[in-house]
Amino acid sequence: MKNFQSHIEWAKRVNGNLTIRKATESDGNAFVNLYNQYYRHRKTSIDYFKWQFLDSPFKSQLFLVWDKDQLIAYSGLKIYVLSNNLSTGFVIDFLIDLAYRNRGLAFLLEDAIITYCNEHDVHLLTALPNQFGNAALMGMGWTTLAKIDSMVLDLKKVDRFTTIDSKPKENLEKTLKFHKDELFRSWRFDKSPVYKYEYVFNESNAAAITKLFFDSDNGITIGDIVDLVFSEEEESANTLIDEVIKYMSLKQVETLTCWAFPHTNLYNILICKGFKSIPGNRFFCLKPLSSEYEYLLSPYIWDLVEADSEVY
């Protein structure tokens, strides 16, 4: 932490002419313009800006860095509760304009985020960055717990009406997840301006939340499992994945994807169904803001499903 403070002091000296503040509704166009300069395949909109930061039922904040009237960097934060009731600050939409990199702006943004977390009794930061964001976070003292691979199933090679029984191994430890109740799912999935999500149910009324998107690079439609809602994981997840495979096959989807850490039941189920682990471009990163929470720096106690983290 002492080293982190020295970086902040240096960054403040270097960037004394810049302004850092919280976003307001009037900043939407500037946010969208900077975002769309850097993301060719997933352009954003004012609707996303409002949904993510202004209309969210969770504490949300976007910190902006300005050079006079030009927006040059930002980082968002949402406060979520984990399944062990610990609040975590989830960092999203972290971006610095290329011309302003290597000037310590990441330290200034994180300083603003940590101040906000201290004000709201949050003692842990989490993030799901791409490789560039991961490198930046590591430079600020974060820990990368895992490189997240995608579980991929080629539906062209699957008999769409055949189910495969699987007997998953038990988890090594009780896994830790982000708490997701009806309020979360209503905002996150039903009101999302980015994707249209569909619920696939099995006979036990467990649900898989899925989306479709077109991969313009490969010219194929991909189905994506982004959440699972069930009470008895081993039984329900097994039949639930079968229902998703059938549903996606009937919709002529060519590839089905999901995330699953290798130590989880879900991973074993997906392997039994024919999914392959493909190296991805996402990382799961943590930064405890107190030594009391350093026990969370183990990938084996975490279980993540979400595969569309850019709108998490």
C-alpha positions, -999 to 999 in steps of 0.1 A, spaced: 0 0 0 29 23 7 42 18 -28 7 24 -42 6 58 -24 39 68 -38 26 61 -73 -5 82 -66 16 111 -54 37 109 -86 7 107 -108 -9 137 -92 23 157 -98 25 146 -135 -12 152 -141 -18 184 -122 -37 200 -151 -63 172 -154 -96 170 -136 -110 138 -120 -147 137 -110 -178 115 -109 -199 112 -139 -233 129 -144 -261 122 -169 -247 149 -192 -215 130 -196 -232 102 -216 -221 113 -250 -185 118 -241 -185 83 -225 -200 67 -256 -176 85 -280 -145 74 -262 -158 38 -257 -166 35 -294 -132 46 -305 -117 15 -290 -143 -13 -293 -148 -21 -330 -171 -51 -324 -192 -40 -295 -202 -3 -299 -221 11 -269 -249 37 -266 -264 62 -243 -289 35 -233 -260 14 -219 -245 43 -201 -279 51 -183 -286 14 -176 -252 6 -162 -245 37 -141 -278 57 -136 -306 32 -136 -289 3 -117 -305 -8 -84 -270 -12 -71 -245 14 -60 -228 24 -92 -203 51 -100 -183 62 -131 -151 82 -125 -139 104 -154 -106 121 -162 -108 153 -183 -82 173 -200 -101 206 -202 -132 196 -222 -118 163 -235 -127 130 -218 -95 110 -218 -101 82 -193 -127 65 -171 -133 36 -148 -167 24 -135 -175 6 -102 -205 -14 -90 -210 -27 -55 -222 -62 -53 -227 -87 -25 -211 -121 -26 -227 -153 -15 -208 -150 19 -224 -115 24 -192 -97 18 -195 -65 -4 -172 -62 -33 -164 -33 -56 -166 -47 -91 -145 -26 -116 -159 -22 -151 -154 -1 -182 -118 8 -175 -103 27 -204 -75 53 -210 -70 71 -242 -39 59 -260 -23 94 -260 -25 96 -222 -12 62 -212 19 57 -191 11 88 -171 -3 71 -140 -40 78 -147 -49 42 -137 -35 50 -102 -56 82 -100 -87 63 -110 -81 35 -86 -75 61 -58 -109 75 -65 -124 40 -65 -108 30 -32 -120 63 -16 -155 55 -27 -152 19 -14 -140 31 20 -170 54 22 -193 24 15 -176 -2 38 -162 -22 8 -130 -41 15 -124 -61 -17 -121 -52 -54 -128 -76 -82 -127 -74 -120 -129 -95 -152 -105 -75 -175 -91 -84 -209 -53 -89 -213 -46 -52 -214 -67 -44 -184 -52 -74 -166 -16 -60 -172 -27 -26 -159 -43 -41 -127 -13 -62 -120 9 -31 -122 -13 -16 -94 -9 -45 -71 -39 -67 -80 -37 -105 -81 -47 -125 -112 -64 -156 -98 -72 -172 -131 -72 -168 -169 -107 -176 -179 -111 -202 -207 -143 -205 -226 -160 -239 -226 -170 -245 -263 -193 -271 -278 -195 -276 -316 -232 -282 -320 -227 -295 -356 -212 -326 -341 -239 -332 -314 -270 -353 -319 -295 -327 -309 -319 -352 -294 -294 -372 -273 -287 -365 -237 -256 -376 -220 -256 -386 -183 -227 -372 -163 -216 -379 -128 -197 -348 -118 -171 -349 -91 -178 -331 -59 -163 -296 -54 -131 -294 -35 -145 -266 -14 -177 -247 -11 -176 -222 -39 -180 -184 -36 -203 -166 -61 -218 -132 -67 -252 -131 -51 -279 -129 -77 -315 -124 -66 -347 -115 -86 -338 -78 -84 -304 -84 -99 -317 -107 -127 -345 -82 -136 -320 -54 -141 -291 -74 -155 -310 -96 -180 -346 -84 -185 -337 -47 -189 -304 -50 -206 -300 -26 -236 -271 -47 -250 -284 -82 -255 -317 -100 -255 -316 -129 -231 -337 -160 -231 -345 -185 -203 -342 -222 -209 -359 -244 -183 -357 -281 -174 -383 -303 -158 -372 -292 -123 -379 -255 -133 -342 -247 -131 -332 -221 -156 -303 -213 -179 -300 -177 -190 -287 -175 -225 -281 -151 -254 -273 -153 -291 -248 -132 -309 -232 -132 -343 -195 -136 -346 -186 -114 -375 -150 -126 -376 -160 -162 -382 -195 -157 -397 -213 -179 -372 -241 -175 -347 -230 -184 -311 -251 -193 -282 -238 -183 -248 -248 -195 -213 -244 -166 -190 -261 -177 -158 -276 -208 -142 -304 -206 -116 -310 -238 -96 -311 -251 -61 -295 -285 -63 -265 -279 -85 -254 -314 -95 -288 -328 -106 -303 -297 -121 -272 -285 -139 -268 -318 -157 -303 -319 -172 -303 -281 -177 -273 -282 -200 -291 -310 -220 -321 -287 -225 -298 -258 -236 -281 -280 -261 -314 -291 -276 -328 -256 -276 -297 -241 -294 -295 -270 -319 -332 -264 -329 -324 -227 -334 -296 -237 -358 -269 -223 -335 -235 -236 -345 -214 -231 -314 -224 -230 -277 -202 -214 -250 -200 -210 -213 -175 -202 -185 -165 -227 -159 -136 -229 -135 -119 -264 -137 -125 -272 -100 -163 -268 -103 -191 -292 -109 -202 -272 -139 -169 -278 -156 -171 -315 -152 -207 -316 -165 -197 -295 -196 -167 -318 -203 -191 -348 -201 -214 -331 -226 -185 -327 -251 -174 -291 -244 -138 -283 -250 -117 -258 -230 -105 -230 -253 -81 -203 -241 -99 -171 -237 -90 -134 -233 -105 -127 -199 -90 -128 -164 -104 -129 -129 -86 -104 -107 -88 -95 -70 -74 -68 -47 -82 -71 -10 -83 -36 6 -76 -52 40 -53 -81 50 -84 -96 66 -96 -107 32 -65 -121 17 -79 -156 22 -100 -149 -9 -68 -150 -31 -74 -186 -41 -92 -195 -74 -104 -227 -59 -131 -211 -37 -146 -191 -66 -172 -201 -91 -181 -178 -120 -205 -185 -149 -209 -151 -167 -194 -150 -202 -205 -115 -212 -185 -96 -187 -183 -64 -207 -218 -56 -195 -216 -71 -161 
